[in-house]
Amino acid sequence: MNRNEFLARLRRGLVGLTKAAADEIVADYEAHFDDAIAAGRSEADISAALGDPDRLARELKAEAGAQAWAQQPTASNALGAVLGILGLGAIDILILLPLVLPVFGTILTFLVAGVGVFIAGGGVMVVGPFAGLPGGIFAAILMGIGLMGLGVFMIATMVILIKWLIDATIWYARLHYRVAKPALEPANA
């Protein structure tokens, strides 16, 4: 494979990254080709040494997603990191998904329950003084505030757990990929 073929396949594989990030990565590999050609190597040797450009693009996209999550833990960055890691094929889905899906489902259930408790607390605080609840107006307001506080606590705890699980998934995938990568590489003759 020559330089142009390699760089074209790499650029196609980087679709999904920002244009600036993809341009920077391609420029780095162009510079790598320039340096190696100046050292007397052929384009075919350089391409062979760099490996499969499609796989390289998947690795670079997965790492970019993990770095974006580490720098700014938002929902979209979490999704990008997890999908990038899954795109590597580095996670043994048959083993990992049955373990992770129930945990994420439980956390999501508690997150939704936290929102429900918060809304119920607001309802008790607003309607309670007029409903004639035992303890009077003051007790109804305090009960509403207490339920709202419990809801906020549940939501915050689940958000922290979700962040930890995403971090753990990325850590596991990186570790698994480092261990599995030698077995995935074609044997050099």
Backbone as a chain_set.jsonl record, in Angstrom:
{"seq": "MNRNEFLARLRRGLVGLTKAAADEIVADYEAHFDDAIAAGRSEADISAALGDPDRLARELKAEAGAQAWAQQPTASNALGAVLGILGLGAIDILILLPLVLPVFGTILTFLVAGVGVFIAGGGVMVVGPFAGLPGGIFAAILMGIGLMGLGVFMIATMVILIKWLIDATIWYARLHYRVAKPALEPANA", "coords": {"N": [[0.864, -1.175, 0.0], [0.569, 2.198, -0.832], [1.573, 5.559, 0.15], [-0.538, 7.471, -0.3], [-2.826, 5.822, -0.46], [-2.817, 4.691, 2.11], [-3.116, 6.998, 3.76], [-5.585, 7.941, 2.829], [-7.344, 5.861, 3.552], [-6.971, 5.998, 6.317], [-7.99, 8.571, 6.849], [-10.694, 8.198, 6.076], [-11.431, 6.396, 8.054], [-11.369, 8.001, 10.277], [-13.67, 9.445, 10.366], [-16.137, 11.112, 12.131], [-14.653, 12.166, 14.14], [-13.686, 15.512, 15.056], [-13.06, 17.879, 12.426], [-10.683, 19.295, 12.701], [-9.25, 17.693, 14.536], [-9.004, 15.295, 13.074], [-7.543, 16.234, 10.868], [-5.175, 16.968, 12.142], [-4.222, 14.483, 13.052], [-3.856, 13.116, 10.598], [-1.929, 14.797, 9.486], [0.206, 14.295, 11.23], [0.782, 11.636, 10.524], [1.462, 12.012, 7.854], [3.8, 13.471, 8.211], [5.276, 11.483, 9.443], [5.569, 9.674, 7.319], [7.073, 11.346, 5.592], [9.461, 11.693, 7.081], [10.377, 9.035, 7.249], [10.693, 8.363, 4.551], [12.691, 10.164, 3.896], [14.692, 8.955, 5.316], [15.232, 6.843, 3.751], [13.445, 4.727, 3.456], [10.886, 2.737, 1.872], [7.566, 3.572, 0.657], [5.79, 1.438, 0.858], [7.016, -0.164, 2.807], [6.828, 1.519, 5.016], [4.048, 1.773, 5.303], [3.423, -0.9, 5.877], [4.745, -1.175, 8.318], [3.305, 0.586, 9.915], [0.85, -0.634, 10.042], [-2.594, -1.75, 9.79], [-4.586, 0.748, 8.447], [-7.313, 1.155, 8.952], [-7.82, -0.148, 11.39], [-6.04, 1.301, 12.956], [-7.265, 3.819, 12.837], [-9.629, 3.254, 14.253], [-8.531, 2.755, 16.786], [-7.419, 5.271, 17.365], [-9.742, 6.867, 17.375], [-11.122, 5.725, 19.533], [-9.391, 6.293, 21.643], [-9.44, 9.082, 21.531], [-12.108, 9.535, 22.249], [-12.086, 8.526, 24.878], [-10.288, 10.312, 26.065], [-11.683, 12.73, 25.756], [-13.851, 12.224, 27.458], [-12.458, 12.048, 29.88], [-11.533, 14.654, 30.143], [-13.844, 16.237, 30.062], [-16.521, 15.229, 31.581], [-19.294, 14.527, 30.206], [-22.604, 13.556, 29.126], [-22.688, 13.072, 26.355], [-19.965, 12.8, 25.767], [-19.432, 10.55, 27.306], [-20.947, 8.605, 25.987], [-19.654, 8.676, 23.518], [-17.084, 7.783, 24.274], [-17.584, 5.161, 25.246], [-18.754, 3.953, 22.966], [-16.627, 4.238, 21.187], [-14.703, 2.579, 22.369], [-16.077, 0.158, 22.236], [-16.107, -0.05, 19.483], [-13.53, -0.801, 18.939], [-13.603, -3.446, 19.436], [-12.573, -4.436, 21.661], [-13.701, -5.257, 23.97], [-14.977, -8.052, 25.527], [-17.929, -8.838, 24.698], [-19.811, -10.805, 25.247], [-19.194, -11.59, 27.799], [-18.979, -9.238, 29.32], [-21.341, -7.578, 28.948], [-23.638, -8.986, 30.143], [-22.975, -8.606, 32.792], [-22.723, -5.838, 33.171], [-25.064, -4.561, 32.165], [-27.333, -5.172, 33.959], [-26.429, -3.765, 36.204], [-26.212, -1.084, 35.283], [-28.93, -0.799, 34.635], [-30.149, -0.994, 37.169], [-29.051, 1.237, 38.426], [-30.086, 3.239, 36.771], [-32.793, 2.905, 37.361], [-32.864, 3.676, 40.081], [-32.089, 6.312, 39.686], [-34.25, 7.406, 38.234], [-36.196, 6.952, 40.171], [-35.256, 8.69, 42.122], [-35.766, 11.164, 40.902], [-38.542, 11.009, 40.88], [-39.077, 10.958, 43.671], [-38.131, 13.497, 44.353], [-39.945, 15.141, 42.914], [-42.326, 14.328, 44.143], [-41.812, 15.253, 46.717], [-41.832, 18.016, 46.25], [-44.525, 18.267, 45.586], [-45.767, 17.497, 48.023], [-44.842, 19.567, 49.641], [-46.075, 21.79, 48.497], [-48.847, 21.159, 48.322], [-49.42, 19.967, 50.757], [-49.782, 21.787, 53.054], [-52.411, 22.617, 52.641], [-53.876, 20.327, 52.687], [-54.421, 19.389, 55.146], [-52.702, 17.706, 56.651], [-51.361, 15.577, 59.28], [-49.728, 17.285, 61.926], [-49.653, 19.762, 60.878], [-49.087, 22.806, 58.976], [-46.333, 23.459, 59.065], [-45.08, 20.956, 59.453], [-45.795, 19.668, 57.063], [-44.442, 21.236, 55.156], [-41.774, 20.815, 55.983], [-41.639, 18.022, 55.598], [-41.938, 17.896, 52.817], [-39.627, 19.303, 51.988], [-37.706, 17.569, 53.044], [-38.216, 15.217, 51.538], [-37.589, 16.195, 48.99], [-34.871, 16.713, 49.371], [-33.955, 14.081, 49.784], [-34.495, 13.059, 47.262], [-32.693, 14.597, 45.684], [-30.292, 13.678, 46.799], [-30.397, 10.953, 46.032], [-30.334, 11.194, 43.226], [-27.84, 12.51, 42.827], [-26.065, 10.61, 43.905], [-26.468, 8.452, 42.153], [-25.593, 9.584, 39.744], [-22.866, 9.915, 40.296], [-22.173, 7.203, 40.6], [-22.691, 6.296, 37.987], [-20.728, 7.721, 36.573], [-18.412, 6.549, 37.711], [-18.777, 3.9, 36.809], [-18.605, 4.21, 34.019], [-15.973, 5.135, 33.81], [-14.7, 2.844, 34.822], [-15.408, 0.986, 32.855], [-14.062, 2.012, 30.621], [-11.425, 1.826, 31.579], [-11.231, -0.986, 31.875], [-11.571, -1.777, 29.213], [-9.342, -0.628, 27.957], [-7.282, -2.0, 29.283], [-7.945, -4.656, 28.615], [-7.686, -4.507, 25.848], [-4.948, -3.967, 25.57], [-3.934, -6.384, 26.468], [-5.127, -8.188, 24.705], [-4.314, -7.271, 22.202], [-1.736, -8.228, 21.144], [-2.501, -10.813, 20.392], [-4.325, -10.281, 18.415], [-2.912, -9.158, 16.383], [-1.546, -9.743, 13.147], [0.627, -12.493, 12.507], [4.034, -11.927, 12.014], [5.951, -12.832, 9.256]], "CA": [[0.0, 0.0, 0.0], [1.39, 3.402, -0.883], [1.271, 6.631, 1.108], [-1.855, 8.058, -0.541], [-3.847, 4.839, -0.079], [-2.814, 4.595, 3.567], [-3.677, 8.219, 4.352], [-7.009, 8.02, 2.47], [-8.065, 4.92, 4.42], [-6.92, 6.544, 7.68], [-8.934, 9.701, 6.913], [-12.052, 7.632, 6.066], [-11.673, 5.784, 9.352], [-11.464, 9.032, 11.317], [-14.96, 10.121, 10.286], [-16.755, 11.15, 13.454], [-13.848, 13.112, 14.901], [-13.764, 16.862, 14.505], [-12.186, 18.046, 11.262], [-9.363, 19.715, 13.18], [-8.567, 16.536, 15.131], [-8.656, 14.372, 11.99], [-6.471, 16.859, 10.086], [-3.947, 16.897, 12.939], [-3.761, 13.095, 13.038], [-3.36, 12.829, 9.25], [-0.678, 15.552, 9.325], [1.243, 13.553, 11.956], [1.182, 10.47, 9.738], [2.172, 12.517, 6.675], [5.156, 13.783, 8.663], [5.948, 10.193, 9.668], [5.961, 9.194, 5.987], [8.153, 12.208, 5.092], [10.698, 11.375, 7.803], [10.83, 7.69, 6.898], [11.155, 8.4, 3.158], [13.985, 10.849, 3.948], [15.65, 7.996, 5.873], [15.499, 5.834, 2.743], [12.48, 3.623, 3.453], [9.863, 2.831, 0.826], [6.203, 3.809, 1.157], [5.193, 0.14, 1.199], [7.586, -0.579, 4.099], [6.272, 2.396, 6.05], [2.648, 1.364, 5.487], [3.405, -2.198, 6.555], [5.162, -0.973, 9.709], [2.235, 1.281, 10.637], [-0.269, -1.555, 10.219], [-3.868, -1.528, 9.099], [-5.06, 2.106, 8.743], [-8.669, 1.117, 9.501], [-7.676, -0.483, 12.81], [-5.379, 2.452, 13.565], [-8.285, 4.864, 12.985], [-10.509, 2.861, 15.369], [-7.78, 2.973, 18.027], [-7.303, 6.715, 17.597], [-11.064, 7.377, 17.746], [-11.433, 5.258, 20.884], [-8.567, 7.059, 22.585], [-9.954, 10.46, 21.545], [-13.333, 9.513, 23.047], [-11.726, 8.357, 26.287], [-9.69, 11.563, 26.529], [-12.755, 13.737, 25.874], [-14.583, 11.89, 28.682], [-11.61, 12.38, 31.029], [-11.437, 16.102, 30.257], [-15.159, 16.822, 30.305], [-17.447, 14.093, 31.704], [-20.675, 14.811, 29.844], [-23.302, 12.382, 28.61], [-22.275, 12.805, 24.966], [-18.595, 12.285, 25.801], [-19.498, 9.184, 27.83], [-21.418, 7.759, 24.898], [-18.569, 8.596, 22.54], [-16.003, 6.942, 24.802], [-18.018, 3.765, 25.292], [-18.91, 3.473, 21.589], [-15.285, 4.122, 20.611], [-14.083, 1.369, 22.921], [-16.774, -0.982, 21.632], [-15.683, -0.119, 18.097], [-12.267, -1.526, 18.882], [-13.793, -4.875, 19.62], [-11.676, -4.792, 22.754], [-14.461, -5.766, 25.11], [-15.634, -9.329, 25.276], [-19.316, -8.461, 24.951], [-20.562, -11.922, 25.823], [-18.912, -11.658, 29.235], [-19.155, -7.946, 29.983], [-22.703, -7.038, 28.919], [-24.528, -9.527, 31.172], [-22.599, -8.066, 34.096], [-22.875, -4.385, 33.238], [-26.433, -4.105, 31.894], [-28.168, -5.103, 35.169], [-25.936, -2.704, 37.091], [-26.682, 0.181, 34.714], [-30.385, -0.771, 34.771], [-30.468, -0.697, 38.572], [-28.693, 2.641, 38.675], [-31.075, 4.056, 36.065], [-34.036, 2.813, 38.131], [-32.729, 4.547, 41.246], [-32.035, 7.688, 39.202], [-35.637, 7.791, 37.941], [-36.885, 7.009, 41.465], [-34.828, 9.939, 42.767], [-36.526, 12.255, 40.285], [-39.913, 10.863, 41.387], [-39.114, 11.377, 45.081], [-37.982, 14.95, 44.351], [-41.217, 15.721, 42.464], [-43.309, 14.068, 45.209], [-41.509, 16.188, 47.805], [-42.357, 19.324, 45.867], [-45.982, 18.196, 45.699], [-46.134, 17.504, 49.452], [-44.563, 20.896, 50.179], [-47.037, 22.759, 47.972], [-50.231, 20.763, 48.593], [-49.539, 19.523, 52.148], [-50.398, 22.735, 53.99], [-53.834, 22.757, 52.381], [-54.522, 19.013, 52.768], [-54.724, 19.077, 56.542], [-51.882, 16.574, 57.097], [-51.039, 15.648, 60.705], [-48.575, 18.111, 62.227], [-49.9, 21.116, 60.394], [-48.417, 23.388, 57.812], [-44.882, 23.38, 59.235], [-44.674, 19.56, 59.236], [-45.94, 19.37, 55.634], [-43.345, 21.902, 54.444], [-40.536, 20.094, 56.308], [-41.679, 16.708, 54.94], [-41.676, 18.15, 51.398], [-38.209, 19.634, 51.843], [-36.967, 16.33, 53.301], [-38.337, 14.337, 50.371], [-36.817, 16.797, 47.903], [-33.465, 16.465, 49.688], [-33.703, 12.668, 49.515], [-34.453, 12.918, 45.804], [-31.426, 15.161, 45.215], [-29.251, 12.745, 47.224], [-30.461, 9.764, 45.185], [-29.889, 11.568, 41.884], [-26.403, 12.784, 42.863], [-25.371, 9.343, 44.126], [-26.517, 7.654, 40.931], [-24.73, 10.228, 38.746], [-21.496, 9.551, 40.658], [-21.988, 5.784, 40.26], [-22.625, 6.18, 36.533], [-19.388, 8.18, 36.179], [-17.458, 5.498, 38.092], [-18.94, 2.742, 35.924], [-18.065, 4.54, 32.699], [-14.52, 5.12, 33.975], [-14.277, 1.449, 34.971], [-15.557, 0.344, 31.551], [-12.951, 2.479, 29.786], [-10.213, 1.217, 32.121], [-11.258, -2.405, 31.537], [-11.386, -1.934, 27.774], [-7.934, -0.339, 27.652], [-6.495, -3.122, 29.79], [-8.279, -5.825, 27.799], [-7.136, -4.286, 24.52], [-3.497, -4.142, 25.659], [-3.662, -7.808, 26.61], [-5.595, -8.907, 23.518], [-3.736, -6.74, 20.98], [-0.767, -9.117, 20.502], [-3.173, -11.961, 19.786], [-5.084, -9.818, 17.262], [-1.976, -8.759, 15.332], [-1.141, -10.862, 12.286], [1.988, -12.964, 12.768], [4.995, -11.496, 11.006], [6.686, -13.979, 8.723]], "C": [[0.903, 1.229, 0.0], [0.871, 4.452, 0.111], [-0.149, 7.172, 0.935], [-2.983, 7.114, -0.147], [-3.963, 4.749, 1.436], [-3.507, 5.799, 4.196], [-5.166, 8.369, 4.027], [-7.838, 7.079, 3.349], [-8.086, 5.415, 5.86], [-7.939, 7.672, 7.821], [-10.379, 9.198, 6.909], [-12.391, 7.026, 7.419], [-11.858, 6.791, 10.473], [-12.761, 9.827, 11.252], [-15.639, 10.008, 11.65], [-15.956, 12.034, 14.398], [-14.045, 14.503, 14.305], [-12.779, 16.973, 13.346], [-10.787, 18.433, 11.703], [-8.581, 18.539, 13.753], [-8.133, 15.559, 14.04], [-7.508, 14.936, 11.157], [-5.137, 16.771, 10.832], [-3.36, 15.487, 12.92], [-3.163, 12.754, 11.673], [-2.038, 13.559, 9.012], [0.472, 14.857, 10.057], [1.724, 12.354, 11.144], [1.85, 10.871, 8.429], [3.616, 12.839, 7.04], [5.952, 12.501, 8.914], [6.416, 9.612, 8.334], [7.135, 10.008, 5.453], [9.481, 11.853, 5.749], [11.251, 10.017, 7.394], [11.337, 7.631, 5.456], [12.516, 9.092, 3.096], [15.075, 9.924, 4.49], [15.909, 6.835, 4.913], [14.539, 4.654, 2.719], [11.454, 3.831, 2.346], [8.487, 3.044, 1.461], [5.539, 2.51, 1.576], [5.715, -0.357, 2.554], [6.988, 0.235, 5.244], [4.835, 1.994, 6.344], [2.562, 0.05, 6.242], [3.776, -2.043, 8.031], [4.071, -0.303, 10.541], [1.025, 0.387, 10.865], [-1.496, -1.14, 9.429], [-4.392, -0.132, 9.442], [-6.483, 2.131, 9.311], [-8.626, 0.83, 11.004], [-7.03, 0.681, 13.572], [-6.384, 3.578, 13.805], [-9.232, 4.53, 14.132], [-9.818, 3.092, 16.704], [-7.706, 4.454, 18.37], [-8.647, 7.322, 18.0], [-11.438, 6.958, 19.161], [-10.647, 6.057, 21.914], [-9.035, 8.509, 22.665], [-11.236, 10.542, 22.371], [-13.041, 9.377, 24.529], [-11.112, 9.63, 26.853], [-10.731, 12.666, 26.676], [-13.565, 13.493, 27.139], [-13.768, 12.291, 29.913], [-11.536, 13.896, 31.241], [-12.767, 16.751, 30.614], [-16.191, 15.704, 30.362], [-18.909, 14.504, 31.477], [-21.303, 13.543, 29.278], [-22.851, 12.054, 27.184], [-20.849, 12.276, 24.911], [-18.557, 10.864, 26.347], [-19.926, 8.22, 26.732], [-20.33, 7.587, 23.841], [-17.435, 7.696, 22.995], [-16.391, 5.474, 24.779], [-18.169, 3.198, 23.88], [-17.559, 3.325, 20.896], [-14.575, 2.871, 21.083], [-14.752, 0.13, 22.341], [-16.373, -1.162, 20.176], [-14.356, -0.833, 17.923], [-12.474, -3.032, 18.908], [-12.964, -5.371, 20.783], [-12.411, -5.397, 23.936], [-15.119, -7.071, 24.712], [-17.095, -9.157, 25.678], [-20.098, -9.59, 25.61], [-20.332, -12.053, 27.327], [-19.303, -10.354, 29.924], [-20.607, -7.467, 30.035], [-23.639, -7.66, 29.959], [-24.198, -9.036, 32.585], [-22.946, -6.589, 34.231], [-24.319, -3.924, 33.052], [-27.332, -4.119, 33.134], [-27.729, -3.998, 36.133], [-26.399, -1.344, 36.58], [-28.201, 0.302, 34.831], [-30.82, -0.421, 36.183], [-30.179, 0.763, 38.885], [-29.692, 3.571, 37.989], [-32.413, 4.052, 36.804], [-33.981, 3.724, 39.355], [-32.666, 6.018, 40.842], [-33.45, 8.208, 38.921], [-36.44, 7.884, 39.24], [-36.511, 8.281, 42.221], [-35.571, 11.143, 42.215], [-37.968, 12.217, 40.79], [-40.052, 11.324, 42.826], [-38.988, 12.896, 45.169], [-39.295, 15.633, 43.965], [-42.295, 15.516, 43.525], [-43.082, 15.002, 46.385], [-42.007, 17.584, 47.508], [-43.872, 19.362, 45.974], [-46.447, 18.243, 47.142], [-45.92, 18.899, 50.029], [-45.605, 21.919, 49.724], [-48.461, 22.428, 48.412], [-50.453, 20.437, 50.069], [-50.173, 20.518, 53.103], [-51.911, 22.88, 53.815], [-54.595, 21.455, 52.555], [-54.854, 18.618, 54.2], [-53.967, 17.85, 57.048], [-51.588, 16.71, 58.593], [-49.754, 16.454, 60.915], [-48.697, 19.515, 61.706], [-49.044, 21.516, 59.212], [-46.901, 23.199, 57.891], [-44.371, 21.967, 58.957], [-44.762, 19.192, 57.754], [-44.81, 19.996, 54.828], [-42.026, 21.179, 54.706], [-40.492, 18.716, 55.639], [-41.387, 16.869, 53.44], [-40.213, 18.453, 51.137], [-37.345, 18.384, 52.057], [-37.026, 15.369, 52.125], [-37.56, 14.889, 49.171], [-35.316, 16.582, 48.128], [-33.079, 15.014, 49.424], [-33.612, 12.421, 48.007], [-33.15, 13.432, 45.219], [-30.269, 14.228, 45.576], [-29.225, 11.51, 46.33], [-29.928, 10.063, 43.781], [-28.377, 11.764, 41.859], [-25.598, 11.494, 43.045], [-25.35, 8.506, 42.854], [-25.655, 8.26, 39.827], [-23.268, 9.892, 39.032], [-21.225, 8.094, 40.304], [-21.89, 5.569, 38.755], [-21.243, 6.616, 36.036], [-18.352, 7.118, 36.515], [-17.561, 4.29, 37.17], [-18.4, 3.008, 34.517], [-16.539, 4.546, 32.757], [-13.998, 3.688, 34.069], [-14.38, 0.706, 33.645], [-14.415, 0.738, 30.622], [-11.637, 1.864, 30.267], [-10.128, -0.254, 31.725], [-10.963, -2.605, 30.05], [-9.946, -1.662, 27.376], [-7.045, -1.503, 28.093], [-6.699, -4.352, 28.921], [-7.656, -5.696, 26.411], [-5.622, -4.472, 24.528], [-3.122, -5.612, 25.753], [-4.011, -8.554, 25.328], [-4.894, -8.469, 22.24], [-2.684, -7.664, 20.367], [-1.421, -10.324, 19.834], [-3.948, -11.563, 18.522], [-4.188, -9.447, 16.081], [-1.648, -9.955, 14.443], [0.31, -11.233, 12.571], [2.9, -12.504, 11.63], [5.815, -12.692, 10.555], [8.165, -13.701, 8.697]], "O": [[1.883, 1.289, 0.743], [-0.126, 4.248, 0.803], [-0.881, 7.316, 1.914], [-3.981, 7.542, 0.433], [-5.066, 4.731, 1.983], [-4.375, 5.648, 5.056], [-5.93, 8.868, 4.853], [-8.905, 7.455, 3.833], [-9.095, 5.274, 6.552], [-8.673, 7.722, 8.808], [-11.209, 9.714, 7.658], [-13.528, 7.136, 7.878], [-12.441, 6.469, 11.508], [-12.935, 10.786, 12.005], [-15.7, 8.928, 12.238], [-16.507, 12.591, 15.347], [-14.519, 14.642, 13.178], [-11.786, 16.248, 13.293], [-9.805, 17.95, 11.139], [-7.387, 18.399, 13.49], [-7.013, 15.05, 14.077], [-6.597, 14.199, 10.78], [-4.095, 16.528, 10.223], [-2.149, 15.314, 12.789], [-2.083, 12.169, 11.599], [-1.125, 13.001, 8.404], [1.596, 14.834, 9.555], [2.923, 12.083, 11.078], [2.718, 10.15, 7.937], [4.542, 12.529, 6.29], [7.149, 12.439, 8.634], [7.537, 9.113, 8.235], [8.089, 9.44, 4.921], [10.502, 11.726, 5.073], [12.459, 9.865, 7.214], [12.305, 6.926, 5.171], [13.395, 8.673, 2.343], [16.249, 10.089, 4.16], [16.706, 5.946, 5.213], [14.797, 3.671, 2.024], [11.189, 4.961, 1.935], [8.272, 2.742, 2.635], [4.797, 2.488, 2.558], [4.955, -0.903, 3.352], [6.682, -0.303, 6.308], [4.446, 1.886, 7.507], [1.732, -0.105, 7.138], [3.193, -2.7, 8.892], [3.928, -0.589, 11.73], [0.25, 0.626, 11.792], [-1.436, -0.3, 8.531], [-4.624, 0.154, 10.617], [-6.823, 3.037, 10.073], [-9.311, 1.486, 11.789], [-7.429, 1.0, 14.692], [-6.359, 4.219, 14.856], [-9.605, 5.415, 14.902], [-10.441, 3.571, 17.651], [-7.904, 4.846, 19.52], [-8.695, 8.195, 18.867], [-12.01, 7.75, 19.91], [-11.191, 6.452, 22.945], [-9.028, 9.104, 23.743], [-11.435, 11.506, 23.111], [-13.677, 10.037, 25.351], [-11.384, 9.991, 27.998], [-10.669, 13.453, 27.621], [-13.932, 14.445, 27.828], [-14.322, 12.815, 30.879], [-11.482, 14.366, 32.378], [-12.805, 17.71, 31.385], [-16.689, 15.268, 29.325], [-19.649, 14.787, 32.419], [-20.603, 12.573, 28.986], [-22.655, 10.886, 26.848], [-20.546, 11.4, 24.1], [-17.742, 10.055, 25.904], [-19.339, 7.151, 26.568], [-20.113, 6.487, 23.333], [-16.885, 6.933, 22.201], [-15.608, 4.632, 24.339], [-17.749, 2.069, 23.626], [-17.361, 2.399, 20.109], [-13.923, 2.181, 20.298], [-14.076, -0.838, 21.994], [-16.303, -2.288, 19.682], [-14.091, -1.409, 16.867], [-11.621, -3.796, 18.457], [-12.679, -6.563, 20.895], [-11.786, -5.992, 24.814], [-15.751, -7.16, 23.659], [-17.452, -9.31, 26.845], [-20.962, -9.336, 26.449], [-21.188, -12.571, 28.044], [-19.897, -10.376, 31.002], [-21.054, -6.992, 31.079], [-24.379, -6.923, 30.611], [-25.056, -9.054, 33.467], [-23.409, -6.146, 35.282], [-24.753, -2.985, 33.72], [-28.05, -3.143, 33.35], [-28.559, -3.375, 36.795], [-26.92, -0.537, 37.35], [-28.711, 1.39, 35.099], [-31.753, 0.358, 36.375], [-30.977, 1.439, 39.535], [-30.098, 4.58, 38.566], [-33.091, 5.078, 36.866], [-34.931, 4.455, 39.636], [-33.142, 6.88, 41.581], [-33.8, 9.317, 39.324], [-37.267, 8.782, 39.398], [-37.357, 8.882, 42.885], [-35.961, 12.038, 42.964], [-38.551, 13.258, 41.092], [-41.02, 11.999, 43.176], [-39.671, 13.521, 45.98], [-39.71, 16.594, 44.613], [-43.09, 16.42, 43.784], [-44.038, 15.492, 46.986], [-42.538, 18.264, 48.386], [-44.444, 20.365, 46.4], [-47.407, 18.943, 47.464], [-46.734, 19.367, 50.826], [-45.973, 22.813, 50.486], [-49.202, 23.318, 48.83], [-51.559, 20.613, 50.578], [-51.03, 20.132, 53.897], [-52.609, 23.234, 54.765], [-55.826, 21.459, 52.572], [-55.511, 17.601, 54.423], [-54.524, 17.042, 57.791], [-51.565, 17.821, 59.121], [-48.801, 16.309, 60.15], [-47.901, 20.379, 62.072], [-48.39, 20.702, 58.561], [-46.264, 22.826, 56.907], [-43.345, 21.797, 58.299], [-43.897, 18.481, 57.243], [-44.274, 19.365, 53.917], [-41.247, 20.949, 53.781], [-39.439, 18.287, 55.168], [-40.662, 16.058, 52.863], [-39.622, 17.935, 50.19], [-36.37, 18.168, 51.337], [-36.016, 14.774, 51.752], [-36.944, 14.127, 48.426], [-34.579, 16.302, 47.183], [-31.999, 14.743, 48.9], [-32.758, 11.666, 47.542], [-32.559, 12.784, 44.354], [-29.371, 14.007, 44.763], [-28.154, 11.066, 45.916], [-29.164, 9.278, 43.22], [-27.7, 11.244, 40.972], [-24.563, 11.314, 42.404], [-24.325, 7.914, 42.516], [-25.046, 7.524, 39.051], [-22.509, 9.612, 38.104], [-20.165, 7.776, 39.766], [-21.094, 4.749, 38.297], [-20.655, 5.958, 35.177], [-17.495, 6.814, 35.686], [-16.542, 3.715, 36.789], [-17.804, 2.125, 33.9], [-15.882, 4.024, 31.857], [-12.976, 3.355, 33.469], [-13.524, -0.124, 33.339], [-13.864, -0.107, 29.918], [-10.824, 1.428, 29.451], [-9.075, -0.72, 31.288], [-10.199, -3.495, 29.675], [-9.384, -2.381, 26.55], [-6.16, -1.932, 27.352], [-5.735, -5.013, 28.535], [-7.153, -6.677, 25.864], [-5.067, -5.065, 23.603], [-2.115, -6.041, 25.19], [-3.277, -9.449, 24.909], [-4.877, -9.229, 21.272], [-2.723, -7.878, 19.155], [-0.932, -10.802, 18.81], [-4.201, -12.404, 17.659], [-4.632, -9.423, 14.933], [-1.49, -11.068, 14.944], [1.13, -10.358, 12.847], [2.584, -12.668, 10.452], [6.311, -13.465, 11.374], [8.946, -14.556, 8.278]]}, "num_chains": 1, "name": "protein.A"}
